[in-house]
């Protein structure tokens, strides 16, 4: 977005240069009058500069807030797209684990599993890519 005051400032500079080119230096009375108001003019310029800085800072903060909201929204959208895949992998893991346990139930004697029946690799871990799809809970909150 363009600053609407910039063209006005350029026009004033061109007019001052034209004045000085045509009529020469400012009249003696004008410079004395201007000298009396020098402090007020400087304070006005400082207030104008402070307003411009305030306006630009607020605009930058609003832009950063919008970018962060867009980033969070896209991250949440990506997470929602990947959750069905993760859920399917978890269901597959649960199904395989349940089938392995059904095999062990058949090997029980008087509701006790004999020693040495279970092998070391019986318990399989959940796939690591499933856990990467489900990151920290804070990104689920919109």
C-alpha positions in Angstrom: 0.0 0.0 0.0 1.4 3.4 -1.0 1.8 6.2 1.5 -0.7 9.0 0.5 1.5 11.7 2.1 4.5 11.0 0.0 3.2 12.8 -3.2 2.1 15.8 -1.1 5.6 16.1 0.4 7.2 15.9 -3.1 4.9 18.7 -4.3 5.8 20.9 -1.4 9.5 20.4 -2.0 9.1 21.2 -5.7 7.1 24.4 -4.8 9.7 25.5 -2.3 12.5 25.0 -4.9 10.5 26.9 -7.5 9.9 29.8 -5.0 13.6 30.0 -4.2 14.5 29.8 -7.9 12.1 32.6 -9.0 12.0 35.0 -6.1 15.3 34.3 -4.5 15.7 33.8 -0.7 12.8 34.2 1.6 12.1 37.8 2.7 13.8 39.0 5.9 10.6 39.4 7.9 9.5 35.8 7.0 12.7 34.3 8.4 12.3 36.2 11.6 8.7 35.1 11.9 9.8 31.5 11.1 12.5 31.7 13.7 9.9 32.5 16.4 7.9 29.4 15.5 10.9 27.1 15.1 10.3 25.0 18.2 6.6 24.4 17.4 7.5 23.4 13.8 10.2 21.0 15.0 7.8 19.5 17.6 5.1 19.1 14.9 7.6 17.3 12.6 8.6 15.1 15.5 5.0 14.2 16.3 4.4 13.5 12.6 7.4 11.2 12.6 6.2 9.5 15.8 2.8 8.9 14.2 4.3 7.4 11.1 6.5 5.1 13.2 3.4 4.1 15.3 1.3 3.4 12.2 4.1 1.3 10.6 4.6 -0.7 13.8 0.9 -1.5 14.1 0.7 -2.4 10.5 3.8 -4.7 10.9 2.3 -6.3 14.0 -1.0 -6.9 12.3 0.8 -8.5 9.3 2.8 -10.7 11.5 -0.4 -11.8 13.4 -2.1 -12.6 10.1 1.0 -14.6 8.9 1.0 -16.6 12.1 -2.7 -17.3 11.9 -2.3 -18.5 8.3 0.6 -20.7 9.3 -1.3 -22.2 12.1 -4.3 -22.8 9.9 -2.3 -24.5 7.2 -0.6 -26.7 9.9 -3.9 -27.6 11.3 -5.2 -28.4 7.8 -2.2 -30.7 7.1 -2.7 -32.4 10.5 -6.4 -33.0 9.8 -5.5 -34.5 6.4 -2.9 -36.9 7.9 -5.0 -38.0 10.9 -7.1 -40.6 9.0 -3.9 -42.3 7.8 -2.5 -42.4 11.3 -5.7 -43.8 12.6 -5.7 -46.5 10.0 -2.2 -47.4 11.0 -3.1 -47.5 14.6 -6.1 -49.7 13.8 -3.9 -52.1 11.8 -1.5 -52.3 14.7 -4.3 -53.0 17.1 -5.7 -55.7 14.8 -2.3 -57.4 14.4 -1.7 -57.3 18.2 -5.2 -58.7 18.9 -4.5 -61.6 16.5 -1.2 -62.3 18.2 -3.0 -62.4 21.5 -5.6 -64.8 20.2 -2.8 -67.2 19.3 -1.5 -67.0 22.9 -5.0 -67.7 24.3 -5.0 -71.0 22.6 -1.7 -71.9 24.3 -2.9 -71.2 27.8 -3.2 -74.1 30.3 -5.8 -73.4 33.1 -5.8 -69.7 32.2 -2.0 -69.5 32.7 0.5 -69.0 29.9 3.4 -71.5 30.1 6.9 -70.1 30.7 8.9 -69.5 27.5 5.9 -69.4 25.2 6.4 -65.8 24.3 9.3 -64.9 22.1 11.4 -61.8 22.5 10.1 -60.1 19.4 6.4 -60.7 20.3 5.7 -57.1 21.2 6.0 -54.9 18.1 6.2 -51.2 18.5 3.8 -48.7 16.8 5.2 -47.5 13.5 7.3 -44.4 14.0 5.7 -42.5 11.1 2.4 -42.8 12.9 3.8 -41.1 15.9 5.3 -38.3 13.8 1.8 -37.6 12.3 0.4 -37.1 15.7 2.5 -34.2 17.1 2.1 -32.2 20.3 -1.5 -31.5 21.4 -1.0 -27.7 21.2 -1.3 -27.7 17.4 -4.7 -29.4 17.6 -6.2 -26.4 19.4 -7.2 -23.8 16.8 
